[in-house]
């Protein structure tokens, strides 16, 4: 043998038959199975591509929704701030109105009190005038009843002034 060991024997006919069998198997595979396997692999590839496209679309949709919700949240915050500002303005206006009404009411009460004081002064002055008139009449009638001396006249005037 030509330097080969008997355990690993190389038989030329076996190699040719193996080669022919492999070619026949490749031809049979190509004729009967290749198109079906390629079609299955192509379908699988399309399904994976469709799943990837659906996932990408879902991701884009989620991002759009997130942007919408973010915008809605910002709008809601702005609207809440506007409502709070408007309520604050209304409250301040109401406060000014209440203070103005209170000031007007206080002014009316003070004016009425001043008017009452003036009326009371006039009444007291009139009462004093009436009392003075009565005293003058009483003094005049006392003087008319008796003739009085200069000393009695002076005493009468003094008592009149004390009573006034």
N, CA, C and O of each residue as an XYZ file, in Angstrom:
656
protein
N       0.816     -1.115      0.000
C       0.000      0.000      0.000
C       0.884      1.207      0.000
O       2.053      1.131      0.379
N       0.421      2.158     -0.359
C       1.244      3.305     -0.644
C       1.397      4.227      0.543
O       1.166      5.426      0.386
N       1.736      3.797      1.616
C       1.983      4.616      2.777
C       0.749      4.940      3.577
O       0.791      5.775      4.481
N      -0.351      4.288      3.255
C      -1.572      4.505      4.065
C      -1.710      3.368      5.015
O      -1.318      2.241      4.710
N      -2.247      3.635      6.132
C      -2.439      2.548      7.077
C      -3.702      1.803      6.722
O      -4.600      2.403      6.131
N      -3.824      0.533      7.049
C      -4.993     -0.241      6.649
C      -6.266      0.202      7.362
O      -7.370     -0.091      6.904
N      -6.116      0.900      8.471
C      -7.325      1.338      9.180
C      -8.009      2.430      8.390
O      -9.233      2.421      8.260
N      -7.293      3.313      7.891
C      -7.861      4.403      7.116
C      -7.608      4.051      5.666
O      -6.628      4.483      5.060
N      -8.456      3.309      5.163
C      -8.257      2.944      3.792
C      -9.078      3.826      2.897
O     -10.212      4.186      3.212
N      -8.504      4.159      1.806
C      -9.176      5.028      0.888
C      -9.452      4.222     -0.359
O      -8.560      3.806     -1.099
N     -10.727      4.031     -0.541
C     -11.129      3.242     -1.685
C     -11.695      4.215     -2.697
O     -12.608      4.981     -2.390
N     -11.152      4.185     -3.905
C     -11.518      5.129     -4.928
C     -12.967      4.962     -5.347
O     -13.651      5.961     -5.570
N     -13.440      3.787     -5.457
C     -14.824      3.533     -5.861
C     -15.784      4.049     -4.819
O     -16.844      4.573     -5.163
N     -15.432      3.911     -3.526
C     -16.306      4.405     -2.469
C     -16.381      5.926     -2.550
O     -17.447      6.503     -2.340
N     -15.297      6.559     -2.843
C     -15.275      8.018     -2.957
C     -16.142      8.438     -4.127
O     -16.894      9.404     -4.002
N     -16.071      7.768     -5.235
C     -16.857      8.138     -6.414
C     -18.333      7.913     -6.128
O     -19.161      8.770     -6.437
N     -18.679      6.739     -5.527
C     -20.090      6.493     -5.191
C     -20.608      7.544     -4.197
O     -21.738      8.020     -4.312
N     -19.782      7.887     -3.246
C     -20.198      8.904     -2.257
C     -20.392     10.238     -2.954
O     -21.342     10.964     -2.662
N     -19.512     10.553     -3.856
C     -19.635     11.795     -4.601
C     -20.892     11.795     -5.464
O     -21.608     12.795     -5.513
N     -21.163     10.704     -6.134
C     -22.351     10.575     -6.985
C     -23.610     10.653     -6.121
O     -24.571     11.337     -6.474
N     -23.598      9.951     -4.988
C     -24.759      9.994     -4.069
C     -25.016     11.436     -3.597
O     -26.165     11.870     -3.522
N     -23.977     12.146     -3.291
C     -24.125     13.527     -2.821
C     -24.714     14.390     -3.926
O     -25.588     15.217     -3.668
N     -24.249     14.208     -5.144
C     -24.779     14.984     -6.272
C     -26.230     14.634     -6.505
O     -27.048     15.519     -6.755
N     -26.567     13.347     -6.426
C     -27.964     12.918     -6.607
C     -28.826     13.539     -5.502
O     -29.914     14.050     -5.766
N     -28.327     13.488     -4.265
C     -29.089     14.087     -3.151
C     -29.267     15.590     -3.362
O     -30.341     16.126     -3.090
N     -28.251     16.263     -3.832
C     -28.371     17.693     -4.106
C     -29.375     17.967     -5.217
O     -30.153     18.918     -5.140
N     -29.353     17.126     -6.257
C     -30.305     17.300     -7.367
C     -31.725     17.058     -6.859
O     -32.635     17.825     -7.172
N     -31.918     15.990     -6.074
C     -33.250     15.690     -5.530
C     -33.697     16.819     -4.580
O     -34.847     17.259     -4.599
N     -32.756     17.258     -3.765
C     -33.101     18.359     -2.862
C     -33.510     19.574     -3.669
O     -34.514     20.223     -3.374
N     -32.730     19.872     -4.680
C     -32.997     21.055     -5.497
C     -34.326     20.902     -6.209
O     -35.074     21.874     -6.308
N     -34.642     19.737     -6.702
C     -35.853     19.515     -7.476
C     -37.076     19.481     -6.573
O     -38.083     20.109     -6.901
N     -37.029     18.763     -5.437
C     -38.243     18.546     -4.633
C     -38.328     19.451     -3.372
O     -39.434     19.835     -2.990
N     -37.256     19.784     -2.751
C     -37.323     20.446     -1.453
C     -36.879     21.911     -1.455
O     -37.377     22.710     -0.662
N     -35.983     22.253     -2.306
C     -35.405     23.593     -2.253
C     -36.467     24.693     -2.344
O     -36.443     25.632     -1.548
N     -37.390     24.595     -3.292
C     -38.426     25.621     -3.455
C     -39.323     25.695     -2.203
O     -39.675     26.787     -1.756
N     -39.691     24.525     -1.639
C     -40.544     24.502     -0.456
C     -39.819     25.086      0.755
O     -40.395     25.872      1.507
N     -38.565     24.704      0.941
C     -37.793     25.223      2.069
C     -37.570     26.730      1.896
O     -37.659     27.486      2.863
N     -37.283     27.155      0.683
C     -37.086     28.571      0.411
C     -38.392     29.341      0.663
O     -38.381     30.442      1.213
N     -39.514     28.739      0.249
C     -40.809     29.390      0.466
C     -41.109     29.509      1.974
O     -41.578     30.547      2.439
N     -40.835     28.447      2.717
C     -41.058     28.471      4.169
C     -40.164     29.534      4.809
O     -40.616     30.314      5.648
N     -38.892     29.558      4.406
C     -37.968     30.555      4.947
C     -38.396     31.973      4.550
O     -38.267     32.909      5.340
N     -38.898     32.122      3.337
C     -39.361     33.431      2.865
C     -40.590     33.884      3.665
O     -40.694     35.046      4.059
N     -41.530     32.933      3.898
C     -42.707     33.242      4.712
C     -42.283     33.647      6.119
O     -42.784     34.624      6.676
N     -41.376     32.900      6.670
C     -40.887     33.181      8.014
C     -40.235     34.572      8.048
O     -40.428     35.332      8.997
N     -39.468     34.889      7.010
C     -38.817     36.183      6.914
C     -39.865     37.301      6.831
O     -39.718     38.345      7.466
N     -40.926     37.070      6.041
C     -42.003     38.057      5.910
C     -42.745     38.244      7.238
O     -43.090     39.365      7.612
N     -42.990     37.122      7.953
C     -43.666     37.219      9.254
C     -42.825     38.018     10.255
O     -43.347     38.853     10.994
N     -41.538     37.753     10.264
C     -40.644     38.490     11.161
C     -40.634     39.972     10.772
O     -40.677     40.846     11.637
N     -40.576     40.247      9.461
C     -40.583     41.638      8.998
C     -41.905     42.318      9.374
O     -41.907     43.480      9.782
N     -43.034     41.598      9.238
C     -44.341     42.154      9.601
C     -44.402     42.415     11.107
O     -44.904     43.450     11.546
N     -43.892     41.476     11.883
C     -43.865     41.681     13.344
C     -42.999     42.886     13.711
O     -43.360     43.682     14.577
N     -41.851     43.009     13.041
C     -40.982     44.165     13.300
C     -41.674     45.472     12.899
O     -41.585     46.472     13.612
N     -42.357     45.457     11.764
C     -43.076     46.653     11.308
C     -44.197     47.005     12.282
O     -44.401     48.173     12.612
N     -44.930     45.970     12.746
C     -46.011     46.210     13.711
C     -45.447     46.762     15.024
O     -46.025     47.662     15.632
N     -44.316     46.209     15.444
C     -43.691     46.694     16.667
C     -43.233     48.140     16.502
O     -43.385     48.956     17.410
N     -42.677     48.445     15.346
C     -42.236     49.821     15.070
C     -43.435     50.774     15.025
O     -43.382     51.884     15.556
N     -44.512     50.322     14.385
C     -45.733     51.150     14.327
C     -46.300     51.366     15.727
O     -46.722     52.472     16.065
N     -46.309     50.315     16.536
C     -46.804     50.437     17.908
C     -45.919     51.398     18.702
O     -46.412     52.195     19.501
N     -44.624     51.314     18.476
C     -43.696     52.212     19.157
C     -43.953     53.655     18.744
O     -43.999     54.544     19.594
N     -44.121     53.896     17.441
C     -44.403     55.248     16.954
C     -45.739     55.753     17.505
O     -45.856     56.911     17.906
N     -46.735     54.878     17.521
C     -48.048     55.248     18.056
C     -47.936     55.608     19.536
O     -48.526     56.588     19.992
N     -47.178     54.812     20.277
C     -46.990     55.083     21.707
C     -46.272     56.417     21.901
O     -46.615     57.182     22.803
N     -45.285     56.696     21.064
C     -44.573     57.969     21.161
C     -45.501     59.135     20.845
O     -45.452     60.169     21.511
N     -46.363     58.968     19.810
C     -47.334     60.009     19.469
C     -48.308     60.239     20.619
O     -48.619     61.380     20.962
N     -48.787     59.142     21.211
C     -49.713     59.252     22.347
C     -49.033     59.957     23.518
O     -49.635     60.787     24.199
N     -47.765     59.607     23.736
C     -47.030     60.241     24.817
C     -46.920     61.748     24.576
O     -47.093     62.546     25.497
N     -46.627     62.129     23.316
C     -46.547     63.551     22.980
C     -47.905     64.228     23.174
O     -47.978     65.340     23.697
N     -48.985     63.549     22.749
C     -50.336     64.105     22.920
C     -50.652     64.292     24.402
O     -51.150     65.339     24.814
N     -50.357     63.267     25.196
C     -50.650     63.356     26.630
C     -49.795     64.429     27.296
O     -50.258     65.130     28.196
N     -48.562     64.553     26.853
C     -47.701     65.602     27.394
C     -48.264     66.978     27.055
O     -48.301     67.873     27.899
N     -48.704     67.133     25.798
C     -49.303     68.406     25.384
C     -50.593     68.664     26.164
O     -50.831     69.783     26.619
N     -51.428     67.626     26.319
C     -52.667     67.788     27.087
C     -52.376     68.155     28.534
O     -53.068     68.986     29.122
N     -51.359     67.538     29.101
C     -50.990     67.838     30.476
C     -50.528     69.290     30.601
O     -50.899     69.993     31.541
N     -49.716     69.722     29.645
C     -49.248     71.115     29.658
C     -50.431     72.067     29.505
O     -50.513     73.080     30.201
N     -51.360     71.735     28.578
C     -52.558     72.566     28.402
C     -53.383     72.590     29.673
O     -53.902     73.636     30.063
N     -53.507     71.442     30.319
C     -54.275     71.375     31.566
C     -53.629     72.249     32.633
O     -54.321     72.960     33.362
N     -52.313     72.197     32.723
C     -51.618     73.037     33.697
C     -51.847     74.515     33.390
O     -52.110     75.311     34.291
N     -51.744     74.875     32.101
C     -51.973     76.269     31.713
C     -53.402     76.692     32.032
O     -53.635     77.787     32.544
N     -54.347     75.823     31.727
C     -55.758     76.121     32.007
C     -55.984     76.269     33.512
O     -56.714     77.160     33.948
N     -55.362     75.403     34.300
C     -55.500     75.498     35.760
C     -54.915     76.818     36.263
O     -55.488     77.463     37.141
N     -53.773     77.213     35.705
C     -53.177     78.483     36.107
C     -54.085     79.650     35.733
O     -54.229     80.597     36.507
N     -54.703     79.588     34.540
C     -55.630     80.644     34.123
C     -56.825     80.707     35.065
O     -57.256     81.794     35.452
N     -57.364     79.546     35.436
C     -58.520     79.505     36.333
C     -58.147     80.081     37.694
O     -58.902     80.862     38.273
N     -56.978     79.690     38.201
C     -56.528     80.196     39.500
C     -56.316     81.707     39.432
O     -56.703     82.431     40.349
N     -55.708     82.178     38.358
C     -55.481     83.613     38.200
C     -56.803     84.365     38.132
O     -56.967     85.406     38.768
N     -57.753     83.828     37.351
C     -59.066     84.479     37.237
C     -59.779     84.492     38.585
O     -60.392     85.494     38.954
N     -59.702     83.397     39.313
C     -60.345     83.332     40.632
C     -59.696     84.318     41.594
O     -60.388     84.957     42.388
N     -58.388     84.446     41.531
C     -57.687     85.402     42.383
C     -58.110     86.833     42.053
O     -58.346     87.645     42.947
N     -58.201     87.129     40.756
C     -58.633     88.465     40.338
C     -60.050     88.742     40.822
O     -60.333     89.822     41.339
N     -60.944     87.761     40.654
C     -62.332     87.938     41.120
C     -62.371     88.136     42.632
O     -63.133     88.961     43.136
N     -61.549     87.378     43.348
C     -61.521     87.511     44.807
C     -61.026     88.899     45.214
O     -61.570     89.505     46.138
N     -60.009     89.398     44.537
C     -59.498     90.734     44.840
C     -60.543     91.804     44.524
O     -60.713     92.758     45.283
N     -61.240     91.641     43.401
C     -62.301     92.589     43.054
C     -63.406     92.555     44.102
O     -63.907     93.601     44.514
N     -63.784     91.360     44.531
C     -64.827     91.224     45.548
C     -64.358     91.855     46.860
O     -65.134     92.515     47.552
N     -63.090     91.648     47.193
C     -62.539     92.243     48.405
C     -62.620     93.766     48.329
O     -63.043     94.414     49.287
N     -62.217     94.343     47.190
C     -62.282     95.797     47.019
C     -63.719     96.290     47.109
O     -63.997     97.328     47.710
N     -64.623     95.537     46.506
C     -66.038     95.906     46.535
C     -66.571     95.896     47.971
O     -67.281     96.814     48.381
N     -66.224     94.853     48.731
C     -66.680     94.751     50.121
C     -66.102     95.890     50.956
O     -66.805     96.495     51.765
N     -64.807     96.180     50.754
C     -64.174     97.274     51.495
C     -64.830     98.603     51.125
O     -65.089     99.432     51.997
N     -65.099     98.808     49.838
C     -65.734    100.039     49.389
C     -67.130    100.184     50.007
O     -67.507    101.258     50.476
N     -67.887     99.083     49.998
C     -69.221     99.118     50.605
C     -69.126     99.410     52.101
O     -69.925    100.175     52.641
N     -68.146     98.797     52.769
C     -67.969     99.034     54.205
C     -67.611    100.496     54.461
O     -68.127    101.108     55.396
N     -66.726    101.057     53.632
C     -66.359    102.467     53.781
C     -67.560    103.379     53.545
O     -67.764    104.343     54.284
N     -68.355    103.076     52.516
C     -69.560    103.861     52.236
C     -70.527    103.776     53.406
O     -71.091    104.785     53.831
N     -70.715    102.572     53.924
C     -71.614    102.379     55.055
C     -71.109    103.143     56.280
O     -71.894    103.772     56.989
N     -69.809    103.089     56.525
C     -69.227    103.812     57.657
C     -69.403    105.314     57.470
O     -69.699    106.032     58.425
N     -69.220    105.792     56.229
C     -69.408    107.219     55.946
C     -70.853    107.625     56.201
O     -71.108    108.676     56.788
N     -71.799    106.799     55.765
C     -73.218    107.097     55.996
C     -73.524    107.118     57.493
O     -74.249    107.990     57.972
N     -72.960    106.141     58.236
C     -73.195    106.083     59.682
C     -72.615    107.321     60.356
O     -73.251    107.905     61.234
N     -71.394    107.729     59.945
C     -70.779    108.926     60.523
C     -71.587    110.175     60.180
O     -71.789    111.043     61.029
N     -72.047    110.259     58.932
C     -72.860    111.417     58.536
C     -74.146    111.457     59.343
O     -74.561    112.527     59.789
N     -74.783    110.313     59.538
C     -76.017    110.242     60.326
C     -75.733    110.619     61.772
O     -76.527    111.327     62.392
N     -74.599    110.153     62.325
C     -74.219    110.495     63.695
C     -73.971    111.998     63.822
O     -74.402    112.625     64.790
N     -73.260    112.581     62.816
C     -73.032    114.030     62.830
C     -74.355    114.782     62.780
O     -74.545    115.774     63.484
N     -75.250    114.309     61.956
C     -76.573    114.934     61.832
C     -77.321    114.842     63.166
O     -77.931    115.814     63.610
N     -77.268    113.663     63.801
C     -77.930    113.490     65.099
C     -77.307    114.404     66.160
O     -78.013    114.969     66.996
N     -75.974    114.543     66.116
C     -75.291    115.420     67.075
C     -75.746    116.862     66.868
O     -76.030    117.573     67.833
N     -75.816    117.295     65.596
C     -76.277    118.665     65.291
C     -77.695    118.882     65.790
O     -78.004    119.916     66.382
N     -78.556    117.898     65.548
C     -79.946    118.015     66.001
C     -80.004    118.085     67.524
O     -80.771    118.864     68.089
N     -79.182    117.261     68.186
C     -79.160    117.265     69.648
C     -78.654    118.608     70.173
O     -79.173    119.125     71.162
N     -77.616    119.184     69.497
C     -77.106    120.500     69.892
C     -78.210    121.550     69.780
O     -78.411    122.358     70.687
N     -78.925    121.523     68.643
C     -80.003    122.491     68.431
C     -81.078    122.338     69.499
O     -81.601    123.324     70.018
N     -81.404    121.074     69.822
C     -82.431    120.823     70.832
C     -81.981    121.360     72.183
O     -82.760    121.994     72.895
N     -80.696    121.101     72.543
C     -80.174    121.573     73.827
C     -80.149    123.098     73.855
O     -80.528    123.711     74.853
N     -79.699    123.715     72.751
C     -79.661    125.180     72.681
C     -81.073    125.741     72.845
O     -81.282    126.702     73.585
N     -82.040    125.137     72.151
C     -83.433    125.602     72.261
C     -83.944    125.415     73.689
O     -84.651    126.268     74.225
N     -83.573    124.285     74.295
C     -83.995    124.036     75.675
C     -83.391    125.075     76.605
O     -84.070    125.584     77.498
N     -82.109    125.394     76.397
C     -81.451    126.413     77.222
C     -82.125    127.768     77.002
O     -82.353    128.523     77.947
N     -82.444    128.069     75.717
C     -83.112    129.336     75.428
C     -84.454    129.398     76.151
O     -84.827    130.430     76.709
N     -85.173    128.275     76.131
C     -86.473    128.241     76.804
C     -86.303    128.453     78.304
O     -87.075    129.184     78.923
N     -85.280    127.805     78.894
C     -85.047    127.972     80.329
C     -84.652    129.413     80.653
O     -85.098    129.978     81.652
N     -83.801    130.008     79.789
C     -83.403    131.405     80.002
C     -84.631    132.296     79.914
O     -84.819    133.208     80.719
N     -85.473    132.007     78.904
C     -86.689    132.816     78.750
C     -87.558    132.700     79.994
O     -88.093    133.695     80.484
N     -87.693    131.487     80.497
C     -88.503    131.287     81.707
C     -87.907    132.042     82.878
O     -88.620    132.668     83.661
N     -86.550    131.973     82.989
C     -85.892    132.687     84.088
C     -86.074    134.198     83.945
O     -86.296    134.895     84.935
N     -85.981    134.700     82.720
C     -86.156    136.132     82.485
C     -87.581    136.533     82.852
O     -87.818    137.567     83.476
N     -88.523    135.680     82.443
C     -89.920    135.979     82.752
C     -90.137    135.938     84.258
O     -90.811    136.806     84.812
N     -89.566    134.931     84.925
C     -89.716    134.838     86.379
C     -89.061    136.037     87.059
O     -89.609    136.609     88.002
N     -87.895    136.402     86.572
C     -87.214    137.549     87.160
C     -88.000    138.824     86.904
O     -88.156    139.661     87.794
N     -88.487    138.962     85.697
C     -89.258    140.164     85.353
C     -90.527    140.228     86.180
O     -90.921    141.303     86.630
N     -91.172    139.082     86.386
C     -92.389    139.097     87.188
C     -92.074    139.377     88.643
O     -92.864    140.026     89.329
N     -90.911    138.894     89.141
C     -90.513    139.182     90.514
C     -90.221    140.669     90.666
O     -90.569    141.285     91.674
N     -89.584    141.228     89.659
C     -89.259    142.653     89.688
C     -90.544    143.455     89.603
O     -90.692    144.478     90.271
N     -91.457    142.999     88.795
C     -92.706    143.733     88.618
C     -93.543    143.676     89.884
O     -94.297    144.611     90.151
N     -93.442    142.631     90.663
C     -94.242    142.488     91.871
C     -93.750    143.388     92.986
O     -94.543    143.840     93.812
N     -92.570    143.633     93.020
C     -92.097    144.459     94.133
C     -91.112    145.463     93.633
O     -90.347    145.251     92.692
N     -91.174    146.493     94.276
C     -90.197    147.503     93.951
C     -88.955    147.119     94.688
O     -88.960    146.830     95.884
N     -87.969    147.126     93.986
C     -86.759    146.678     94.634
C     -85.745    147.789     94.651
O     -85.701    148.692     93.815
N     -84.950    147.649     95.653
C     -83.871    148.626     95.767
C     -82.738    148.181     94.869
O     -82.756    147.121     94.242
N     -81.740    149.070     94.849
C     -80.588    148.777     94.025
C     -79.921    147.513     94.523
O     -79.431    146.719     93.720
N     -79.892    147.312     95.800
C     -79.245    146.148     96.413
C     -80.031    144.893     96.057
O     -79.439    143.877     95.695
N     -81.360    144.951     96.154
C     -82.197    143.792     95.792
C     -82.071    143.490     94.306
O     -82.052    142.324     93.913
N     -81.987    144.508     93.490
C     -81.850    144.339     92.038
C     -80.548    143.639     91.737
O     -80.513    142.737     90.901
N     -79.485    144.030     92.393
C     -78.182    143.420     92.192
C     -78.210    141.962     92.622
O     -77.664    141.104     91.929
N     -78.836    141.671     93.756
C     -78.932    140.294     94.246
C     -79.766    139.457     93.295
O     -79.443    138.296     93.042
N     -80.829    140.031     92.768
C     -81.703    139.323     91.823
C     -80.953    138.979     90.541
O     -81.086    137.878     90.007
N     -80.163    139.938     90.055
C     -79.388    139.711     88.831
C     -78.333    138.627     89.092
O     -78.108    137.747     88.261
N     -77.690    138.714     90.270
C     -76.688    137.713     90.595
C     -77.306    136.319     90.655
O     -76.729    135.374     90.117
N     -78.480    136.166     91.305
C     -79.121    134.865     91.377
C     -79.546    134.398     89.979
O     -79.498    133.209     89.663
N     -79.963    135.361     89.152
C     -80.341    135.015     87.771
C     -79.144    134.465     87.009
O     -79.252    133.466     86.299
N     -77.993    135.134     87.165
C     -76.775    134.706     86.476
C     -76.299    133.350     87.004
O     -75.771    132.539     86.243
N     -76.484    133.104     88.290
C     -76.102    131.815     88.858
C     -76.983    130.721     88.251
O     -76.492    129.648     87.898
N     -78.269    130.990     88.131
C     -79.185    129.997     87.564
C     -78.873    129.725     86.099
O     -79.017    128.598     85.626
N     -78.445    130.758     85.384
C     -78.123    130.570     83.965
C     -76.879    129.720     83.865
O     -76.417    129.429     82.762
